[in-house]
Amino acid sequence: MKMKTHKTTALILLLFLLMQVTTNLHTQVRLGGNIAPNPSAILDLNANDTALGTRGLLLPRVALVATTDASPMTMHIPGMLVFNTATSNDVSPGVYYNDGEMWVRGIEGAVPAEPTTSTVREVSIDINEAISLQSMRYHGEITDLDPSATILGIRGEFSDPTVVHTSFTVTTLLSATDLGRVTWSLHIQNFNFDPQISSTLERVVIIYDSPHKETPKISHLGSFAFVGW
């Protein structure tokens, strides 16, 4: 009877240990203090029972030889993180991680670049007219400009830029008439006049510089066509 009791007790203990191991494999771990680990961390390190600690994580200190040399490891292992203490070849003291092919200096000195925000903006108006005459001039106005805005230029966008570049010339003009209103003019000339050579003026684009995102209004007031000189 005693032997059966011992066997039963041992079996219960074994089942309990297996349950504990299984549970630990699926739970988070906190080292230091008695509060629960952060729910987003698989390993939470701290030295006391507060959210803010007073001690840090000390990485393994090793003497690297070169970024391409795995030493003192036996091979390059992606994800390996160390603190290098040596100055040798192309490595110097600091934190390095391994990307699987070489040691890469990281963390310290890695200052993210400040995002550049451009204030150059564009506003356009559709024209959609085929240019086959010898000379065409389009003109219009830009209104509702922010007082701090600066007009930088004007361009015409064509369905076939190659034709425009080889057979046409485009001149632009911008002039201020009063506060918040600018007139624009796009003059297109076909030097190698041939009715078979044409390109559609799809739109006129005004480029302006403004710190504000308010979009000015651009209008097409009309066009002039010249068959000859």
Backbone bond lengths (Angstrom), bond angles and torsions (degrees), N, CA, C in turn:
res aa  C-N    CA-C-N  psi(-1)  N-CA   C-N-CA  omega(-1)  CA-C   N-CA-C  phi
1 M - - - 1.459 - - 1.515 110.22 -
2 K 1.367 118.46 -42.07 1.454 122.05 179.66 1.505 110.96 -62.31
3 M 1.366 117.23 -39.02 1.470 120.29 -178.74 1.521 109.76 -63.72
4 K 1.349 117.03 -40.95 1.455 120.22 179.57 1.527 110.16 -65.57
5 T 1.343 116.28 -37.96 1.471 120.49 179.55 1.507 110.61 -63.89
6 H 1.366 116.38 -44.07 1.473 120.40 179.26 1.524 110.47 -62.64
7 K 1.330 116.42 -41.88 1.465 119.76 -179.53 1.532 110.53 -64.18
8 T 1.332 115.49 -41.12 1.471 119.09 179.75 1.520 110.71 -64.71
9 T 1.351 115.77 -42.49 1.477 120.11 179.27 1.518 110.77 -63.14
10 A 1.331 116.28 -44.04 1.462 120.58 179.71 1.521 110.92 -62.40
11 L 1.336 117.22 -39.32 1.461 121.08 179.99 1.529 110.49 -65.64
12 I 1.330 115.44 -41.00 1.476 119.71 178.76 1.522 110.40 -63.80
13 L 1.330 117.22 -43.54 1.467 121.24 178.81 1.519 111.05 -62.36
14 L 1.349 116.68 -40.99 1.459 121.28 -179.58 1.525 110.16 -63.83
15 L 1.334 116.44 -44.05 1.466 120.20 178.48 1.520 110.97 -63.24
16 F 1.333 116.91 -39.09 1.461 121.22 179.10 1.520 111.11 -63.63
17 L 1.345 116.95 -42.87 1.468 121.14 179.75 1.519 110.74 -65.30
18 L 1.338 116.51 -40.76 1.466 119.72 178.59 1.521 110.99 -63.20
19 M 1.319 116.64 -39.43 1.455 120.67 177.71 1.517 111.05 -63.81
20 Q 1.340 116.65 -39.68 1.462 121.25 179.47 1.523 110.60 -65.25
21 V 1.323 117.23 -43.73 1.461 121.37 -179.78 1.518 110.02 -63.35
22 T 1.331 116.15 -45.67 1.466 120.51 179.36 1.518 111.20 -60.81
23 T 1.341 115.90 -41.64 1.465 120.18 179.81 1.516 110.63 -64.70
24 N 1.329 117.85 -44.58 1.462 121.89 -178.28 1.513 111.91 -64.18
25 L 1.322 118.64 -29.42 1.454 121.85 -179.68 1.521 111.78 -69.14
26 H 1.340 116.52 -20.22 1.451 120.11 -175.90 1.524 112.43 -112.76
27 T 1.331 118.09 9.22 1.450 120.12 179.94 1.513 110.31 -113.76
28 Q 1.342 114.35 166.10 1.452 119.89 178.02 1.518 109.51 -86.64
29 V 1.330 114.86 164.09 1.466 119.93 -176.08 1.519 108.80 -125.11
30 R 1.308 115.86 134.68 1.461 121.49 173.02 1.514 108.47 -122.82
31 L 1.325 115.44 129.50 1.452 120.98 176.83 1.516 108.47 -108.72
32 G 1.323 117.15 120.19 1.451 122.14 -178.39 1.509 111.18 98.32
33 G 1.310 116.98 127.70 1.455 120.56 -179.53 1.517 111.93 78.10
34 N 1.310 114.97 176.01 1.461 120.02 -175.81 1.528 112.79 -120.43
35 I 1.324 118.34 3.06 1.455 119.04 179.42 1.520 110.25 -83.46
36 A 1.327 116.87 163.69 1.462 121.65 -176.58 1.526 110.56 -68.09
37 P 1.333 117.78 148.72 1.466 120.48 178.19 1.530 111.38 -68.20
38 N 1.299 115.45 158.16 1.457 120.37 175.85 1.527 108.88 -59.14
39 P 1.320 118.38 133.45 1.472 120.16 -175.30 1.525 113.97 -64.11
40 S 1.335 118.40 -16.22 1.464 120.67 -179.60 1.529 112.34 -94.26
41 A 1.336 117.17 -2.87 1.465 120.58 -175.86 1.518 111.21 -111.91
42 I 1.330 116.48 138.16 1.462 120.16 173.21 1.519 109.88 -82.16
43 L 1.368 116.28 -26.86 1.461 121.78 176.32 1.515 107.88 -135.81
44 D 1.337 116.60 119.09 1.464 122.51 -177.66 1.519 107.94 -115.77
45 L 1.354 115.61 116.19 1.458 120.31 -178.11 1.522 110.26 -103.63
46 N 1.311 116.72 131.45 1.453 121.43 174.07 1.509 108.24 -160.11
47 A 1.328 115.97 162.66 1.458 118.60 -175.80 1.512 112.87 -107.40
48 N 1.337 117.05 -4.20 1.455 119.27 -179.56 1.528 109.99 -148.25
49 D 1.301 117.03 -168.09 1.454 121.63 -176.44 1.529 112.76 -96.12
50 T 1.304 117.36 23.24 1.461 120.45 178.48 1.526 109.06 -111.07
51 A 1.336 115.14 166.34 1.462 119.41 179.13 1.521 111.07 -73.47
52 L 1.337 116.80 -23.79 1.463 121.23 179.84 1.518 109.24 -110.21
53 G 1.319 115.90 125.48 1.454 120.26 -178.87 1.513 112.14 -94.16
54 T 1.317 115.28 179.77 1.459 121.95 179.60 1.519 111.54 -124.13
55 R 1.330 116.63 7.14 1.452 120.64 -179.54 1.524 109.84 -135.62
56 G 1.321 116.43 160.75 1.449 120.49 -176.64 1.514 112.86 -116.32
57 L 1.325 114.94 -179.28 1.458 122.32 177.14 1.518 108.49 -95.14
58 L 1.305 116.93 122.33 1.459 121.74 -179.30 1.523 108.97 -96.64
59 L 1.329 115.76 114.47 1.458 120.55 -178.13 1.528 110.85 -74.77
60 P 1.319 117.12 158.00 1.469 120.11 175.89 1.526 109.82 -59.99
61 R 1.347 116.94 131.77 1.462 121.72 178.40 1.514 108.62 -94.08
62 V 1.325 115.81 122.27 1.456 120.88 -178.94 1.524 108.58 -133.52
63 A 1.323 115.58 163.10 1.458 121.43 177.20 1.528 108.20 -108.46
64 L 1.316 115.95 99.85 1.463 119.78 177.86 1.525 110.03 -75.00
65 V 1.328 115.85 156.75 1.465 121.96 -179.17 1.525 109.99 -101.72
66 A 1.310 116.38 -47.08 1.462 122.94 179.62 1.521 107.91 -162.74
67 T 1.325 116.71 161.05 1.461 119.55 -178.18 1.525 111.86 -63.71
68 T 1.331 117.36 -28.99 1.466 120.48 -178.43 1.522 112.66 -90.88
69 D 1.336 116.45 -7.03 1.466 121.40 -178.98 1.520 108.89 -99.67
70 A 1.328 117.17 124.58 1.469 120.75 -178.07 1.521 112.64 -69.76
71 S 1.317 118.67 -19.97 1.472 122.50 -176.95 1.534 110.73 -53.02
72 P 1.356 115.18 142.58 1.469 128.77 7.64 1.528 113.76 -85.53
73 M 1.350 118.17 8.13 1.457 119.47 173.69 1.523 108.74 -78.31
74 T 1.302 116.24 163.34 1.464 119.85 179.67 1.524 112.03 -81.91
75 M 1.332 116.73 -19.53 1.451 120.22 -179.51 1.534 108.78 -161.64
76 H 1.329 115.70 162.95 1.463 120.13 176.13 1.517 109.15 -72.71
77 I 1.324 115.81 125.45 1.465 121.18 -178.64 1.523 108.03 -122.72
78 P 1.331 119.23 112.77 1.462 120.71 -178.79 1.518 111.78 -60.22
79 G 1.323 115.45 132.02 1.453 120.56 179.25 1.517 113.51 98.70
80 M 1.328 118.59 -8.74 1.457 121.87 179.64 1.530 109.54 -67.24
81 L 1.324 116.69 132.19 1.462 122.18 -177.36 1.525 109.05 -125.08
82 V 1.337 117.13 127.13 1.461 121.24 -177.30 1.524 109.61 -143.23
83 F 1.328 114.83 167.45 1.458 120.97 169.46 1.522 107.82 -111.08
84 N 1.326 115.50 116.32 1.450 120.54 -178.47 1.527 110.26 -83.63
85 T 1.331 116.58 132.55 1.467 121.70 -179.13 1.526 112.78 -103.86
86 A 1.332 117.35 -6.86 1.467 120.64 -172.40 1.525 112.35 -101.91
87 T 1.325 114.32 155.13 1.461 121.90 169.26 1.522 106.39 -113.27
88 S 1.317 115.69 106.32 1.463 120.25 -173.20 1.520 109.54 -153.28
89 N 1.327 115.84 131.41 1.464 121.32 -179.76 1.531 110.31 50.40
90 D 1.337 117.52 -114.08 1.466 119.69 -177.35 1.520 113.27 -106.23
91 V 1.351 117.95 21.44 1.463 120.92 176.21 1.516 109.33 -118.10
92 S 1.322 115.20 150.98 1.456 122.26 177.14 1.520 107.75 -142.60
93 P 1.333 117.88 165.17 1.461 119.71 -176.97 1.528 112.31 -54.48
94 G 1.308 114.19 132.96 1.451 120.02 -179.79 1.518 110.99 157.23
95 V 1.332 115.70 178.92 1.459 121.70 -178.75 1.525 109.49 -83.24
96 Y 1.329 116.41 133.25 1.464 122.19 177.97 1.519 109.05 -130.55
97 Y 1.332 115.32 147.11 1.458 120.00 170.37 1.522 108.12 -124.56
98 N 1.324 115.55 157.59 1.455 120.78 -177.44 1.525 109.39 -105.88
99 D 1.341 116.39 129.91 1.466 120.10 -179.44 1.517 112.89 -96.69
100 G 1.328 116.29 10.19 1.459 120.97 -179.81 1.513 113.11 100.08
101 E 1.345 116.17 -14.91 1.454 120.64 179.07 1.523 112.73 -127.44
102 M 1.334 116.01 -24.36 1.464 119.23 -178.54 1.527 109.55 -163.21
103 W 1.342 115.13 169.17 1.457 121.11 174.66 1.518 109.01 -85.55
104 V 1.322 116.28 135.21 1.460 121.58 -178.61 1.524 108.08 -123.03
105 R 1.329 115.08 127.08 1.457 118.37 178.56 1.513 109.68 -69.69
106 G 1.315 118.04 133.68 1.454 120.59 -176.18 1.499 113.15 -145.77
107 I 1.292 114.47 176.92 1.464 126.40 176.82 1.523 112.23 67.70
108 E 1.331 118.96 -76.99 1.460 118.92 -175.65 1.515 110.15 -71.56
109 G 1.278 115.40 139.92 1.451 120.38 178.53 1.517 113.32 79.13
110 A 1.328 116.60 -3.14 1.462 119.09 -179.23 1.522 108.95 -87.56
111 V 1.318 116.18 85.64 1.455 121.88 -178.55 1.520 108.15 -96.95
112 P 1.322 119.07 118.64 1.465 120.11 -179.34 1.518 111.28 -63.66
113 A 1.315 114.97 142.27 1.456 119.66 -179.82 1.519 109.94 -69.29
114 E 1.316 114.90 141.15 1.449 118.90 178.79 1.526 109.51 -69.94
115 P 1.319 117.00 133.41 1.466 118.75 -179.85 1.521 110.57 -64.25
116 T 1.308 115.51 137.19 1.454 120.36 178.60 1.519 108.90 -94.15
117 T 1.302 115.80 129.59 1.459 120.52 -179.70 1.518 108.50 -113.41
118 S 1.308 116.44 115.81 1.450 121.57 -179.77 1.526 109.82 -87.75
119 T 1.321 116.06 140.19 1.456 120.91 177.48 1.521 111.01 -104.04
120 V 1.344 117.13 6.50 1.459 121.16 177.59 1.529 108.60 -79.25
121 R 1.308 117.00 124.99 1.457 121.98 -175.87 1.520 110.11 -130.18
122 E 1.323 115.83 170.82 1.460 120.95 -179.08 1.527 110.15 -135.44
123 V 1.318 114.94 148.26 1.454 121.67 172.71 1.520 106.30 -138.10
124 S 1.326 117.88 142.14 1.459 120.11 -173.38 1.522 111.79 -137.90
125 I 1.323 114.75 164.43 1.461 122.01 174.40 1.514 108.09 -137.76
126 D 1.322 116.90 136.36 1.466 121.46 -178.60 1.533 110.79 -76.98
127 I 1.332 115.91 138.86 1.466 122.70 176.62 1.531 110.14 -114.88
128 N 1.344 115.94 -54.85 1.473 122.55 176.90 1.529 112.63 53.12
129 E 1.325 115.46 60.29 1.459 120.99 178.83 1.523 109.85 -135.01
130 A 1.329 116.31 130.71 1.466 120.89 -179.73 1.520 109.64 -73.03
131 I 1.345 115.72 134.34 1.454 121.88 179.72 1.528 108.04 -102.42
132 S 1.334 117.07 106.95 1.465 120.20 179.37 1.525 111.42 -128.76
133 L 1.343 117.13 -6.71 1.459 119.99 178.29 1.522 109.92 -85.07
134 Q 1.342 115.27 172.63 1.452 119.10 -175.21 1.520 111.92 -71.95
135 S 1.326 117.17 -32.88 1.452 119.79 -178.32 1.520 110.12 -149.48
136 M 1.351 116.01 131.13 1.459 121.59 177.87 1.526 108.33 -133.80
137 R 1.310 115.81 138.80 1.460 120.11 177.09 1.532 109.25 -128.89
138 Y 1.326 115.74 126.39 1.455 122.41 178.22 1.527 107.83 -111.82
139 H 1.310 117.30 145.31 1.454 118.77 178.31 1.523 109.81 -147.48
140 G 1.331 114.70 157.47 1.456 120.30 -179.46 1.505 110.86 -168.59
141 E 1.321 115.66 -165.22 1.461 121.54 -177.90 1.529 110.80 -132.54
142 I 1.326 113.82 156.09 1.467 121.97 172.27 1.520 105.54 -120.86
143 T 1.340 116.36 125.50 1.461 120.55 -178.59 1.523 110.62 -128.05
144 D 1.312 114.68 175.68 1.477 122.48 -179.59 1.521 111.27 58.08
145 L 1.318 116.11 40.52 1.462 120.20 177.63 1.522 109.91 -80.19
146 D 1.332 115.83 141.02 1.448 119.81 172.83 1.532 108.19 -66.94
147 P 1.329 118.62 139.05 1.467 120.40 -178.66 1.526 113.95 -56.11
148 S 1.339 116.31 -26.12 1.467 119.44 -178.84 1.525 112.39 -90.73
149 A 1.344 117.12 -0.78 1.469 120.02 -177.36 1.521 110.74 -77.38
150 T 1.337 115.35 148.95 1.460 122.13 176.98 1.522 108.62 -126.87
151 I 1.328 116.67 125.69 1.461 121.05 177.28 1.526 108.32 -76.22
152 L 1.322 116.19 124.83 1.455 120.96 -177.53 1.526 113.04 -98.71
153 G 1.315 118.21 -31.08 1.453 118.85 -177.73 1.513 112.31 175.37
154 I 1.308 114.62 -179.94 1.450 122.48 -179.75 1.522 108.14 -141.75
155 R 1.320 116.68 144.73 1.465 119.51 176.60 1.526 109.49 -144.47
156 G 1.314 114.44 150.93 1.451 120.48 173.45 1.514 109.36 -102.60
157 E 1.320 116.75 136.80 1.459 121.25 178.03 1.524 108.36 -107.65
158 F 1.340 115.65 125.95 1.453 122.04 -172.96 1.526 110.99 -114.46
159 S 1.335 114.31 154.57 1.462 119.59 179.75 1.514 111.28 -68.75
160 D 1.332 116.27 -29.63 1.466 120.75 178.71 1.521 108.45 -132.78
161 P 1.324 118.12 85.42 1.467 121.01 -177.97 1.519 112.69 -60.58
162 T 1.339 117.90 -27.58 1.463 120.59 -179.38 1.519 111.07 -62.02
163 V 1.317 117.39 -43.51 1.467 121.62 178.94 1.521 110.01 -63.37
164 V 1.326 116.00 -42.90 1.464 120.16 -178.49 1.517 110.78 -63.21
165 H 1.309 116.53 -40.66 1.460 119.92 -178.16 1.520 112.44 -70.04
166 T 1.316 117.26 -32.98 1.463 119.00 -174.12 1.525 112.75 -93.25
167 S 1.316 117.99 -29.17 1.461 119.80 -174.46 1.520 113.83 -118.23
168 F 1.307 117.50 -13.27 1.446 121.02 -175.62 1.522 110.27 -120.15
169 T 1.301 115.88 162.30 1.458 121.58 166.79 1.522 107.34 -129.05
170 V 1.316 116.52 143.23 1.462 121.10 -176.70 1.520 108.43 -122.28
171 T 1.307 117.82 124.72 1.460 122.31 174.71 1.521 108.03 -117.45
172 T 1.325 116.56 144.54 1.462 120.80 -178.07 1.519 109.95 -124.54
173 L 1.301 115.35 157.00 1.455 121.06 179.78 1.516 109.01 -147.02
174 L 1.312 115.25 135.05 1.456 121.56 174.76 1.520 107.91 -129.81
175 S 1.312 117.13 135.01 1.462 119.91 178.28 1.517 109.54 -144.97
176 A 1.318 115.43 137.53 1.461 120.56 179.64 1.516 109.29 -86.25
177 T 1.313 116.19 131.25 1.463 120.77 179.02 1.523 111.47 -102.63
178 D 1.301 116.91 -41.39 1.460 120.72 174.27 1.523 108.02 -157.41
179 L 1.320 115.74 176.98 1.462 120.50 -176.23 1.523 111.28 -59.04
180 G 1.294 116.60 123.12 1.457 121.52 177.16 1.514 114.30 81.66
181 R 1.347 118.53 8.14 1.458 120.61 -179.44 1.522 108.87 -137.46
182 V 1.333 115.86 128.79 1.461 121.88 -179.21 1.517 109.04 -131.80
183 T 1.305 116.84 136.75 1.465 120.12 175.27 1.515 109.14 -95.03
184 W 1.327 115.66 143.61 1.460 119.96 177.68 1.520 109.31 -125.86
185 S 1.338 114.72 153.39 1.461 120.01 179.96 1.523 108.57 -146.06
186 L 1.327 115.56 133.82 1.461 121.86 178.54 1.527 108.08 -123.03
187 H 1.330 116.11 116.47 1.461 121.50 -176.30 1.527 109.00 -111.11
188 I 1.342 116.46 122.07 1.464 121.87 -177.06 1.522 108.43 -117.68
189 Q 1.320 116.68 126.46 1.457 121.82 -179.29 1.523 110.55 -122.04
190 N 1.314 115.90 136.72 1.453 122.62 177.83 1.533 107.60 -106.10
191 F 1.336 115.87 98.76 1.460 120.36 -177.76 1.528 111.77 -72.00
192 N 1.307 117.80 -36.21 1.468 121.84 176.66 1.522 107.12 -96.12
193 F 1.322 115.92 70.12 1.462 120.42 -171.10 1.518 111.21 -58.76
194 D 1.306 114.85 120.62 1.461 121.77 178.31 1.527 106.49 -156.12
195 P 1.325 118.27 116.00 1.472 120.24 -179.51 1.519 113.29 -57.16
196 Q 1.342 116.54 -20.67 1.457 119.55 -179.25 1.532 111.66 -79.53
197 I 1.334 115.08 -16.30 1.460 119.21 179.99 1.519 108.36 -100.63
198 S 1.290 116.88 113.83 1.462 119.71 -178.70 1.523 110.32 -151.32
199 S 1.308 115.31 162.11 1.450 121.89 175.85 1.520 107.74 -148.41
200 T 1.291 117.01 141.44 1.462 120.76 -177.56 1.523 110.42 -83.51
201 L 1.320 116.14 127.03 1.460 120.82 171.83 1.527 106.77 -78.33
202 E 1.342 115.46 103.44 1.465 119.27 -174.77 1.518 112.14 -76.86
203 R 1.327 116.28 -43.68 1.466 118.48 -178.00 1.523 110.17 -159.01
204 V 1.307 115.06 162.16 1.459 122.87 172.29 1.521 107.07 -111.02
205 V 1.321 115.95 131.40 1.461 121.36 -176.41 1.528 109.32 -118.25
206 I 1.322 115.86 129.43 1.453 122.11 175.73 1.526 108.52 -103.81
207 I 1.319 117.35 127.76 1.468 122.53 178.23 1.516 107.89 -102.53
208 Y 1.312 116.63 126.38 1.465 119.92 -178.93 1.523 110.23 -139.51
209 D 1.320 115.75 158.59 1.460 122.60 -179.45 1.520 107.86 -112.98
210 S 1.337 115.58 120.01 1.461 119.59 -179.38 1.524 109.73 -150.72
211 P 1.317 117.23 134.65 1.464 119.38 178.20 1.522 112.50 -72.21
212 H 1.315 117.63 -12.67 1.466 121.80 -178.56 1.524 110.33 -106.37
213 K 1.322 115.46 152.48 1.458 120.35 -175.25 1.529 113.22 -90.02
214 E 1.323 117.54 -1.18 1.457 119.34 178.31 1.526 109.28 -59.77
215 T 1.328 116.96 132.18 1.465 121.62 -175.97 1.526 110.49 -95.47
216 P 1.333 117.21 123.68 1.461 119.33 176.09 1.528 110.59 -70.07
217 K 1.315 116.18 167.68 1.460 121.39 179.71 1.527 109.25 -100.44
218 I 1.323 116.61 137.34 1.455 121.54 176.60 1.528 107.73 -121.35
219 S 1.312 116.07 135.04 1.464 120.76 -178.47 1.523 109.60 -128.34
220 H 1.321 115.11 153.31 1.469 122.46 175.81 1.524 106.95 -107.33
221 L 1.330 116.34 112.08 1.460 120.55 -174.68 1.522 112.64 -88.32
222 G 1.323 117.57 -21.33 1.459 117.98 179.63 1.516 111.63 161.09
223 S 1.322 116.00 -178.96 1.471 121.72 179.97 1.521 109.80 -147.36
224 F 1.322 115.00 155.73 1.456 122.01 176.70 1.511 108.58 -122.37
225 A 1.304 116.94 137.52 1.466 121.45 179.93 1.522 109.61 -117.21
226 F 1.345 115.67 136.46 1.462 121.33 178.35 1.514 108.15 -124.99
227 V 1.324 117.29 121.48 1.464 121.20 -179.22 1.523 109.99 -79.77
228 G 1.292 119.33 -37.36 1.463 121.25 179.59 1.512 109.54 -134.15
229 W 1.317 115.31 -170.22 1.452 119.94 -177.31 1.510 110.10 -91.97
